[in-house]
């Protein structure tokens, strides 16, 4: 089962989804780009993204916090 935790628009055709999922009995974090097909149906996943184990979450969080500190001090 997949539970979408958050999503945001990447551009007018794509969005990024952050999900908790389970594959072969292992809980995973999935960050993936989704697109809307030409037929206008439901968003579909692309190959663009990463899937990591829950054990790697603290490392991901640290990396994002380091990125935040490194970004220019502009309003985003």
Buried (B, 14 or more C-beta within 10 A) or exposed (E): EEEEEEBEEEEEEBBBBBBBBEEEEEEBBBBBBBBBEEEEEEBEBEEEBEBEEEEBEEEEEEEEEEEEEEEEEEEE
